[in-house]
Amino acid sequence: MNFIGINFALLATLSWSLCIFPFTQAARRLGSVPLNHFRLVLAVLILGTGSLFYRTGDFVQLFSSDYLGAWLWLGLSGIIGLSLGDHFGFSMYAILGPRVGSVLTTFAPASTLIISYFLIHEELSWIGIVGMFVTIVGVIWISLSRGERQQIPDHGHGSIRKGVIYGLLAAICQGAGLVLAKRGMLSEHSLHPDVNPVHATFIRLLIGTLSLFLFSLLSGKLKIILRPVFQNKDNGIRFAVAGTLFGPVIGVTLSLFTVTFIKASVAQTIFSLVPVFALMLSYFLLKEKFSLRSFIGVIVAIAGVIILIWREQLKNLL
């Protein structure tokens, strides 16, 4: 069982690493805001159709009044984690590219740890603080070094500093989204059946999509936002479709299968290898060279993530 779970986790990590590259191209061609709108609609359609055939009875029951609490927390998770978080993430990738941008995502576990401490009262030990500090050091080491800044071409989407800020905001939103999703799942433990993770993902996507389109509609910018999508500007749709399939569809689905076989802490440790996968894929797919400094930065950042995840076990050993 553990072997199967680890394989699912590695496949999920690879899928998430692969989605970074088409999403980067799509964000540069369509724009991060149009991409976010298109990606959410497509993911909702795919996962909504899949949910109809996966435990259909449980899925239909979600629309009863018994699950209002789950819709509230999972909806907030979708708005913050998917609508806002992925908007910042796409903006970051458009500026920094997949190699440097993926490293900033290693801050997400640290933000998750902090937010969960206040929202669901998970303990924050000194080991966790050390892990968070190590992660931030690794992120700063690779993303703010002069050598890395010089290797990032100017695509006209903003400054390097803005890209780093977008990356940190994306990580914070993703951390908050994960904690809110967990809170939504926990709130339904007294009901039978509980909210299935696949259905919970659909709720997050649906509410995130509706809120994003409602905001764009009320601001009077929906037509302008969707114009690059309908025009398929610079043939960006094909990249958006590929990124959606590898990211919120295949990647998330594989991650849900992973946690049914192995502990979530073990799974998250493997998921944190996304920057390493992205670094290697950049080398083989884009022929981008990486320095020893950037490689050390990735290793330090991932070491911090591992310390965060295994903080209680390390505390007991010490």
N, C-alpha and C positions, 0 to 999 in steps of 0.2 A: 504494500500500500504506500509506504514512504517513497519507494522508487518511482511509482506512478505519479505521486504528487509532485516530486521534484522535477520530473519530466514536464508535467503540466506547467510548473512555475517557470522553467527555462524557456518553454515555448511562449508563454505569456510575455516574458521579458524580451524575447526576440521580437515578438509582434509589436510591442510598444516601441521598441527601438527602431523598427522598420517604419512605423507610422510617422516618426519625426521627419523623415526625409520628404515624403510627398506633401505633408502638411506645411513644411517650410516653403516648398515651391508654390503650393496653393496660396499661402498667405502673401507671398511676394507678387503673385499674379492677380489674385482676386481681391486681396486686402484682408486683414485679419477679421474685421467685423462681418463682411459678407460670407467669409469662410465659416465663421462660427454659426451663422444662421443656417447655412446650407447643411453643414455637418450634423447639427442637432436634428433637423427635420429628417434627414436620411437615416440617422441612427434610430430615431423614434419609429419610423416606418418599418425598419428591419427588425428591431427588437420587439415592437408591438405585434408584428406578424408572428414572430417566433413564440411570444408569450401565449398566443391563442392556441398553439399546439403543444405547449409545455405546461402540464398540470392545468388544463383548461378550467376545471372546477375551482381551483384555488385562485386563479386569475380573475374569474368572474366575481368571486366573493370579495375581492379587494374593493369593489365599488359599492359596498354596503357601508352603513354609518359606523359600524364597529371599527373601521380602519381610518377614521378621520385623523387620529393622532399620528399614525404612520404617514399619511399624506402630508401632514403639516411639517414634520421633521425631515422627511425625505424630499419634500418640495423645497424647503430651505436649503437642503444639501445640494439639490440640483441648481438652484439659482446661484449660490455662492461658489460651489465647486466646479460646475460645468459652464454656466453662462459667463460669470465673471472670471473665474480661474482660467478657463481655456482661452478667453479673450486676451488676457494678459500673456498667457503662454504662447499663443500664436504671434502676438506682437513681438515677444522676446525672440522667437525663432526667426522671424522676418529680419530682425536686426543682427542677431548674433550667429545665426546658423545652427545646425543640429549638434555640432560637436560641443561648443561652449555652452549653448543653451541647455543641453541635457544635463550638464553638471549642476546647474542651478536648481534642478528639480530635486537634488539630494537634500535640500533644505526642508522639503515637505515633511519628512518624519519628525524633524525638530518642531515644526509648527504644530503638527498633530499632537505631539507630546504636551506642549504648552497649553493648547486649547482644550485638550481632553482633561487636563488637570483642573481647569476652572469649570468646564461644562459637565463632565461626568465623574469628576472627583477621582481621577486616576493619579496615583502617587508619583511625584517627581523627585527622585532621589538625587544625591550628589553625583552618582555615576551617570545618570541621565543628563545632568548639566554638563559634565565633562564631555560626553558624547556629542551633545549639541554644539559645544564650543569647537571640538575637533572638526565637525562637519563644516561649520562656518569658515574655519581656517582653510580647509581644503577648497571650499568654493571660492573664497577670495584669492587664494593662491593661483588658481587656474584662470579665473574669469577677469581679474583686474590686473594681471601682469602686463607689462608693456609689450612683451613678445606676442602674447595672444591678441592684444588689441591691434597690433600691426598686421596680423594675419587675417583679420576679419575685414572683408571687402565692404565698401559703402554701397548699399543697395538703395539708399535714399529713404529709408523707413525710420530714421532717427539715430541719435548718438549712441555710443557704446554704453555710456552711463545710464541712459534711458532704458536700454535693453536689459541691463542688470537689475534696475528697479522693477521693470515689468516681470522679470524672472522671480524675484523675491516675492512680489505680490501674488504671482501665480502659485508659488509654493504655499504661501499662507492660505490662500483661498482653497487650494486642494486639501490642505490639512484640515481646515474648518469643515469642508464638505464631507470628508471622511468621518469626522467625529459626529457631525449632525446625522449622517446616514446610520452610523452605529446607534445613536440615540433613538432614531426612528425604528430600527429593528428591535431594540430592547423594549420599547414601549408596547410591543405587541406580544410579548412572551406569554401573557395570560390568555391569549386567544388561540383557537385551534381551527385551522392550521395557522402557523406563524407566517409572516411575510417571507416568501421565497426570495433568495438573493437576485435571481433573474428578474422577477417581478419588481423588486425594489429598485433595480437599475432602471427598469422601464419608467417607474414613477419619477425618479430623479430626472431622467431625460425629458419626460413629458412636461413636467412643471417648469424645468429650466427653459425648454423651448417656448412654451406659452408665455412665460414672463418676459423673455427676450423679445419676442415678436410684439407683445403688447407695449413694451417700452418704446420700441422703434416706431410702432404705429402712432402712439400718442405724441411722440416727438416730431411726427410728420416726416421722418426720414426713411421709412420702410422702402418706398419705391426707389430712392437713390441707393440705399444699401443693397437691394437685390439686383440692381441693374447689372453689375459685373457678373453675377451668377447667370442671369438670363442671356447675357451677351457672350458668356463663356470666355471672358477676357483672357487673352493670351493662352487659351486652351487650359485654363486652370482647373476646370471641373474634373478632369480625369485624375489629377493629383488629389483633389478633395475627396473623391470617391475612394481612391486607394487608401488614403490616410484614415478615412472613416471605417473602412473594413478592417484594417489592421489595428486601429486604436479602440474606439468605444464598442465595437462589435466583437471581433475575434479576441483582442487582448483582454477585455473585461470578462468575456465568457470563460476564457481559459483560466483567468485568475479566480473565478468563482469555483471552477472545478478543482483548482489547486487546494483551496482551503477546506474542501470536503475530504481530502486525503491526509494533509499535514497541518501542523499548527500554523496559525496566522503569523506568528513571529518568525518562524522558519521561512514561510512564503515571502514575507516582506523583506527578509534578508536577501533572498534571491532576486526579488523585484528591484532592489536597490542597485543591481548590476546594470541597469539600463544605460548609465553614462559610459561604462566600459564597453558594452555592446555597440553603442553609438560611435564611440571613438574608433573602434575597429572597423565598423561599417563605413565610416567616413574615409578611412584609409583605403579600403578595398573598392568602395563604390565611387567615391569622389576623388580618390587619389590625393587626399589632403594629408600633409605631413603633420605629425605632432611631436612636440619637443619632450625632452625628459622631464622638464618642469611641469608640463600639462599632465603627463602620465602620473607623476608623483602626486599632483593635486587631486586627481581622480581617486587614487589609492587612499589618500588621507581622508577625503570626503566620505568614501564608502566605509572606511574604518570607523569614522564617527557614527555613521548610521548603524553599523553592527553593534557598537557600544550602546547606542540608544535602545536597540531592540533587545539586547541581552543584558540590560542593566541590572535586573534583579539577580540573574545567575552570577554575574560578575561580583555583585555586592556580597552574595553568600560565600563566594570563593575567597574574597578579601576579608 
